Amino acid sequence: MSKPIKTEAELIGMARAELKAHADGPDGFDISIIRDGDSWEFRASADAATVAKPGYPESVAMLVQIGDHLSKQYDVKG
């Protein structure tokens, strides 16, 4: 059975909304999607100032969990 398909922008938007609801970290980091065959995951990147802010490591850890959850529910378009 195939999973519903979402665009990268839709998935990243869903991740940002979940992060806002569940993590108390800094804004200002980029989220991208890395594909590996049929699977995918989120990657976070930020400048040194953002990385140094309180809550950044926790936000990245939460992003990994969100990506794991969403990748089981959705495929990425294209």
N, CA, C and O atoms as CSV, one atom per row, in Angstrom:
chain,resi,resn,atom,element,x,y,z
A,1,MET,N,N,0.847,-1.178,0.000
A,1,MET,CA,C,0.000,0.000,0.000
A,1,MET,C,C,0.893,1.242,0.000
A,1,MET,O,O,1.817,1.349,0.807
A,2,SER,N,N,0.617,2.161,-0.894
A,2,SER,CA,C,1.459,3.351,-0.980
A,2,SER,C,C,0.992,4.421,-0.001
A,2,SER,O,O,-0.175,4.484,0.388
A,3,LYS,N,N,1.948,5.255,0.378
A,3,LYS,CA,C,1.664,6.342,1.320
A,3,LYS,C,C,1.231,7.573,0.536
A,3,LYS,O,O,1.565,7.708,-0.641
A,4,PRO,N,N,0.487,8.476,1.181
A,4,PRO,CA,C,0.161,9.752,0.528
A,4,PRO,C,C,1.448,10.505,0.199
A,4,PRO,O,O,2.464,10.348,0.877
A,5,ILE,N,N,1.390,11.316,-0.843
A,5,ILE,CA,C,2.566,12.061,-1.294
A,5,ILE,C,C,2.423,13.530,-0.910
A,5,ILE,O,O,1.370,14.136,-1.112
A,6,LYS,N,N,3.495,14.094,-0.355
A,6,LYS,CA,C,3.553,15.519,-0.010
A,6,LYS,C,C,4.784,16.120,-0.675
A,6,LYS,O,O,5.761,15.422,-0.945
A,7,THR,N,N,4.725,17.419,-0.936
A,7,THR,CA,C,5.903,18.108,-1.460
A,7,THR,C,C,6.884,18.354,-0.315
A,7,THR,O,O,6.519,18.265,0.857
A,8,GLU,N,N,8.127,18.663,-0.666
A,8,GLU,CA,C,9.119,18.992,0.357
A,8,GLU,C,C,8.639,20.178,1.187
A,8,GLU,O,O,8.773,20.172,2.411
A,9,ALA,N,N,8.080,21.196,0.531
A,9,ALA,CA,C,7.610,22.386,1.242
A,9,ALA,C,C,6.502,22.037,2.236
A,9,ALA,O,O,6.476,22.569,3.345
A,10,GLU,N,N,5.591,21.149,1.846
A,10,GLU,CA,C,4.517,20.741,2.753
A,10,GLU,C,C,5.078,20.014,3.978
A,10,GLU,O,O,4.671,20.281,5.109
A,11,LEU,N,N,6.010,19.099,3.743
A,11,LEU,CA,C,6.596,18.338,4.848
A,11,LEU,C,C,7.403,19.233,5.785
A,11,LEU,O,O,7.323,19.090,7.005
A,12,ILE,N,N,8.173,20.146,5.223
A,12,ILE,CA,C,8.960,21.072,6.041
A,12,ILE,C,C,8.023,21.978,6.843
A,12,ILE,O,O,8.295,22.274,8.007
A,13,GLY,N,N,6.926,22.418,6.230
A,13,GLY,CA,C,5.929,23.220,6.939
A,13,GLY,C,C,5.309,22.452,8.094
A,13,GLY,O,O,5.095,23.011,9.169
A,14,MET,N,N,5.022,21.182,7.882
A,14,MET,CA,C,4.472,20.343,8.945
A,14,MET,C,C,5.491,20.202,10.082
A,14,MET,O,O,5.126,20.257,11.256
A,15,ALA,N,N,6.758,20.024,9.732
A,15,ALA,CA,C,7.805,19.888,10.752
A,15,ALA,C,C,7.944,21.177,11.555
A,15,ALA,O,O,8.055,21.137,12.781
A,16,ARG,N,N,7.939,22.316,10.870
A,16,ARG,CA,C,8.063,23.597,11.580
A,16,ARG,C,C,6.890,23.807,12.542
A,16,ARG,O,O,7.081,24.294,13.657
A,17,ALA,N,N,5.689,23.444,12.117
A,17,ALA,CA,C,4.515,23.594,12.976
A,17,ALA,C,C,4.639,22.706,14.212
A,17,ALA,O,O,4.320,23.139,15.319
A,18,GLU,N,N,5.098,21.474,14.033
A,18,GLU,CA,C,5.270,20.576,15.177
A,18,GLU,C,C,6.375,21.067,16.101
A,18,GLU,O,O,6.248,20.986,17.323
A,19,LEU,N,N,7.461,21.577,15.521
A,19,LEU,CA,C,8.547,22.113,16.348
A,19,LEU,C,C,8.059,23.273,17.205
A,19,LEU,O,O,8.387,23.354,18.388
A,20,LYS,N,N,7.275,24.171,16.611
A,20,LYS,CA,C,6.744,25.310,17.359
A,20,LYS,C,C,5.876,24.843,18.522
A,20,LYS,O,O,5.895,25.437,19.600
A,21,ALA,N,N,5.118,23.776,18.296
A,21,ALA,CA,C,4.202,23.274,19.313
A,21,ALA,C,C,4.917,22.510,20.425
A,21,ALA,O,O,4.443,22.495,21.561
A,22,HIS,N,N,6.053,21.874,20.117
A,22,HIS,CA,C,6.654,20.944,21.071
A,22,HIS,C,C,8.060,21.293,21.534
A,22,HIS,O,O,8.515,20.742,22.536
A,23,ALA,N,N,8.757,22.173,20.859
A,23,ALA,CA,C,10.140,22.476,21.228
A,23,ALA,C,C,10.273,23.961,21.541
A,23,ALA,O,O,9.608,24.801,20.937
A,24,ASP,N,N,11.131,24.260,22.479
A,24,ASP,CA,C,11.333,25.651,22.880
A,24,ASP,C,C,12.723,26.106,22.439
A,24,ASP,O,O,13.501,26.626,23.238
A,25,GLY,N,N,13.019,25.904,21.167
A,25,GLY,CA,C,14.337,26.249,20.648
A,25,GLY,C,C,14.301,27.497,19.793
A,25,GLY,O,O,13.254,28.123,19.630
A,26,PRO,N,N,15.447,27.852,19.249
A,26,PRO,CA,C,15.539,29.063,18.438
A,26,PRO,C,C,14.909,28.881,17.054
A,26,PRO,O,O,14.841,27.774,16.521
A,27,ASP,N,N,14.457,29.994,16.497
A,27,ASP,CA,C,14.061,30.003,15.087
A,27,ASP,C,C,15.318,30.278,14.278
A,27,ASP,O,O,16.386,30.499,14.849
A,28,GLY,N,N,15.206,30.266,12.991
A,28,GLY,CA,C,16.321,30.706,12.165
A,28,GLY,C,C,17.236,29.607,11.671
A,28,GLY,O,O,18.330,29.888,11.181
A,29,PHE,N,N,16.812,28.358,11.791
A,29,PHE,CA,C,17.631,27.325,11.160
A,29,PHE,C,C,16.873,26.746,9.975
A,29,PHE,O,O,15.643,26.708,9.950
A,30,ASP,N,N,17.641,26.301,9.005
A,30,ASP,CA,C,17.060,25.757,7.782
A,30,ASP,C,C,16.771,24.274,7.955
A,30,ASP,O,O,17.505,23.547,8.625
A,31,ILE,N,N,15.680,23.847,7.330
A,31,ILE,CA,C,15.327,22.430,7.315
A,31,ILE,C,C,15.299,22.000,5.853
A,31,ILE,O,O,14.669,22.646,5.017
A,32,SER,N,N,15.984,20.912,5.560
A,32,SER,CA,C,15.955,20.354,4.211
A,32,SER,C,C,15.609,18.873,4.305
A,32,SER,O,O,15.608,18.287,5.388
A,33,ILE,N,N,15.321,18.285,3.163
A,33,ILE,CA,C,15.000,16.858,3.103
A,33,ILE,C,C,16.095,16.149,2.322
A,33,ILE,O,O,16.464,16.551,1.218
A,34,ILE,N,N,16.600,15.089,2.927
A,34,ILE,CA,C,17.616,14.238,2.296
A,34,ILE,C,C,16.933,12.929,1.919
A,34,ILE,O,O,16.310,12.279,2.758
A,35,ARG,N,N,17.054,12.553,0.667
A,35,ARG,CA,C,16.433,11.317,0.202
A,35,ARG,C,C,17.482,10.221,0.066
A,35,ARG,O,O,18.630,10.466,-0.305
A,36,ASP,N,N,17.048,9.017,0.376
A,36,ASP,CA,C,17.908,7.848,0.231
A,36,ASP,C,C,17.052,6.715,-0.312
A,36,ASP,O,O,16.399,5.999,0.447
A,37,GLY,N,N,17.059,6.558,-1.626
A,37,GLY,CA,C,16.192,5.561,-2.246
A,37,GLY,C,C,14.740,5.936,-2.039
A,37,GLY,O,O,14.311,7.020,-2.435
A,38,ASP,N,N,13.978,5.038,-1.416
A,38,ASP,CA,C,12.565,5.291,-1.160
A,38,ASP,C,C,12.320,6.003,0.170
A,38,ASP,O,O,11.191,6.397,0.462
A,39,SER,N,N,13.359,6.168,0.967
A,39,SER,CA,C,13.172,6.813,2.259
A,39,SER,C,C,13.691,8.249,2.231
A,39,SER,O,O,14.372,8.654,1.289
A,40,TRP,N,N,13.365,9.006,3.265
A,40,TRP,CA,C,13.825,10.393,3.372
A,40,TRP,C,C,13.901,10.768,4.845
A,40,TRP,O,O,13.308,10.114,5.703
A,41,GLU,N,N,14.648,11.840,5.119
A,41,GLU,CA,C,14.731,12.371,6.480
A,41,GLU,C,C,15.025,13.856,6.424
A,41,GLU,O,O,15.473,14.378,5.403
A,42,PHE,N,N,14.766,14.533,7.540
A,42,PHE,CA,C,15.055,15.958,7.633
A,42,PHE,C,C,16.504,16.186,8.031
A,42,PHE,O,O,17.112,15.363,8.715
A,43,ARG,N,N,17.048,17.315,7.593
A,43,ARG,CA,C,18.361,17.791,8.032
A,43,ARG,C,C,18.209,19.246,8.452
A,43,ARG,O,O,17.525,20.029,7.793
A,44,ALA,N,N,18.850,19.591,9.546
A,44,ALA,CA,C,18.859,20.976,10.016
A,44,ALA,C,C,20.229,21.572,9.763
A,44,ALA,O,O,21.248,20.893,9.891
A,45,SER,N,N,20.248,22.844,9.402
A,45,SER,CA,C,21.513,23.563,9.268
A,45,SER,C,C,21.300,24.988,9.762
A,45,SER,O,O,20.225,25.570,9.615
A,46,ALA,N,N,22.368,25.530,10.354
A,46,ALA,CA,C,22.262,26.871,10.927
A,46,ALA,C,C,23.648,27.480,11.049
A,46,ALA,O,O,24.660,26.780,11.019
A,47,ASP,N,N,23.673,28.809,11.187
A,47,ASP,CA,C,24.949,29.475,11.419
A,47,ASP,C,C,25.392,29.240,12.871
A,47,ASP,O,O,24.612,28.774,13.702
A,48,ALA,N,N,26.635,29.565,13.154
A,48,ALA,CA,C,27.210,29.289,14.473
A,48,ALA,C,C,26.442,29.975,15.598
A,48,ALA,O,O,26.305,29.403,16.679
A,49,ALA,N,N,25.943,31.178,15.369
A,49,ALA,CA,C,25.209,31.904,16.406
A,49,ALA,C,C,23.917,31.177,16.775
A,49,ALA,O,O,23.561,31.098,17.951
A,50,THR,N,N,23.220,30.649,15.779
A,50,THR,CA,C,21.981,29.917,16.048
A,50,THR,C,C,22.281,28.601,16.744
A,50,THR,O,O,21.578,28.211,17.677
A,51,VAL,N,N,23.328,27.913,16.291
A,51,VAL,CA,C,23.717,26.630,16.903
A,51,VAL,C,C,24.046,26.823,18.384
A,51,VAL,O,O,23.789,25.935,19.197
A,52,ALA,N,N,24.605,27.967,18.732
A,52,ALA,CA,C,25.011,28.240,20.116
A,52,ALA,C,C,23.839,28.617,21.024
A,52,ALA,O,O,24.001,28.657,22.243
A,53,LYS,N,N,22.676,28.891,20.461
A,53,LYS,CA,C,21.532,29.317,21.276
A,53,LYS,C,C,20.979,28.154,22.100
A,53,LYS,O,O,21.033,26.996,21.684
A,54,PRO,N,N,20.443,28.492,23.285
A,54,PRO,CA,C,19.824,27.448,24.114
A,54,PRO,C,C,18.666,26.778,23.357
A,54,PRO,O,O,17.883,27.443,22.678
A,55,GLY,N,N,18.579,25.479,23.488
A,55,GLY,CA,C,17.480,24.737,22.878
A,55,GLY,C,C,17.748,24.236,21.475
A,55,GLY,O,O,16.960,23.450,20.949
A,56,TYR,N,N,18.851,24.671,20.843
A,56,TYR,CA,C,19.105,24.211,19.465
A,56,TYR,C,C,19.294,22.692,19.392
A,56,TYR,O,O,18.664,22.050,18.551
A,57,PRO,N,N,20.142,22.094,20.244
A,57,PRO,CA,C,20.299,20.628,20.146
A,57,PRO,C,C,18.991,19.876,20.358
A,57,PRO,O,O,18.725,18.872,19.697
A,58,GLU,N,N,18.179,20.371,21.286
A,58,GLU,CA,C,16.889,19.738,21.541
A,58,GLU,C,C,15.950,19.868,20.341
A,58,GLU,O,O,15.192,18.948,20.033
A,59,SER,N,N,16.008,21.018,19.667
A,59,SER,CA,C,15.178,21.214,18.468
A,59,SER,C,C,15.598,20.269,17.355
A,59,SER,O,O,14.747,19.722,16.653
A,60,VAL,N,N,16.890,20.073,17.186
A,60,VAL,CA,C,17.374,19.152,16.152
A,60,VAL,C,C,16.960,17.720,16.491
A,60,VAL,O,O,16.542,16.969,15.611
A,61,ALA,N,N,17.076,17.345,17.759
A,61,ALA,CA,C,16.648,16.006,18.170
A,61,ALA,C,C,15.156,15.814,17.920
A,61,ALA,O,O,14.729,14.752,17.469
A,62,MET,N,N,14.372,16.838,18.214
A,62,MET,CA,C,12.934,16.773,17.977
A,62,MET,C,C,12.647,16.679,16.479
A,62,MET,O,O,11.742,15.956,16.064
A,63,LEU,N,N,13.416,17.409,15.667
A,63,LEU,CA,C,13.242,17.355,14.217
A,63,LEU,C,C,13.485,15.940,13.692
A,63,LEU,O,O,12.769,15.474,12.805
A,64,VAL,N,N,14.483,15.264,14.233
A,64,VAL,CA,C,14.766,13.879,13.831
A,64,VAL,C,C,13.560,12.990,14.159
A,64,VAL,O,O,13.153,12.165,13.341
A,65,GLN,N,N,12.995,13.161,15.349
A,65,GLN,CA,C,11.830,12.364,15.739
A,65,GLN,C,C,10.625,12.668,14.847
A,65,GLN,O,O,9.902,11.759,14.438
A,66,ILE,N,N,10.418,13.938,14.552
A,66,ILE,CA,C,9.305,14.337,13.673
A,66,ILE,C,C,9.499,13.723,12.288
A,66,ILE,O,O,8.555,13.192,11.703
A,67,GLY,N,N,10.721,13.796,11.767
A,67,GLY,CA,C,11.008,13.222,10.462
A,67,GLY,C,C,10.779,11.727,10.424
A,67,GLY,O,O,10.258,11.197,9.443
A,68,ASP,N,N,11.168,11.043,11.492
A,68,ASP,CA,C,10.955,9.599,11.562
A,68,ASP,C,C,9.468,9.285,11.508
A,68,ASP,O,O,9.037,8.372,10.803
A,69,HIS,N,N,8.702,10.044,12.253
A,69,HIS,CA,C,7.248,9.869,12.296
A,69,HIS,C,C,6.606,10.169,10.932
A,69,HIS,O,O,5.807,9.378,10.431
A,70,LEU,N,N,6.959,11.309,10.342
A,70,LEU,CA,C,6.349,11.714,9.073
A,70,LEU,C,C,6.782,10.834,7.904
A,70,LEU,O,O,5.998,10.592,6.986
A,71,SER,N,N,8.026,10.355,7.932
A,71,SER,CA,C,8.506,9.530,6.814
A,71,SER,C,C,7.793,8.179,6.771
A,71,SER,O,O,7.753,7.527,5.728
A,72,LYS,N,N,7.234,7.764,7.902
A,72,LYS,CA,C,6.459,6.530,7.911
A,72,LYS,C,C,5.047,6.748,7.371
A,72,LYS,O,O,4.364,5.799,6.985
A,73,GLN,N,N,4.616,8.020,7.348
A,73,GLN,CA,C,3.265,8.348,6.896
A,73,GLN,C,C,3.201,8.864,5.465
A,73,GLN,O,O,2.200,8.667,4.777
A,74,TYR,N,N,4.291,9.538,5.004
A,74,TYR,CA,C,4.238,10.211,3.706
A,74,TYR,C,C,5.477,9.931,2.862
A,74,TYR,O,O,6.579,9.743,3.376
A,75,ASP,N,N,5.259,9.910,1.565
A,75,ASP,CA,C,6.355,9.911,0.600
A,75,ASP,C,C,6.550,11.351,0.126
A,75,ASP,O,O,5.655,12.189,0.241
A,76,VAL,N,N,7.744,11.615,-0.409
A,76,VAL,CA,C,8.063,12.953,-0.932
A,76,VAL,C,C,7.804,12.967,-2.429
A,76,VAL,O,O,8.195,12.049,-3.150
A,77,LYS,N,N,7.143,14.014,-2.884
A,77,LYS,CA,C,6.847,14.176,-4.310
A,77,LYS,C,C,8.142,14.442,-5.085
A,77,LYS,O,O,9.022,15.185,-4.650
A,78,GLY,N,N,8.211,13.798,-6.251
A,78,GLY,CA,C,9.268,14.092,-7.198
A,78,GLY,C,C,10.562,13.469,-6.867
A,78,GLY,O,O,11.537,13.646,-7.598
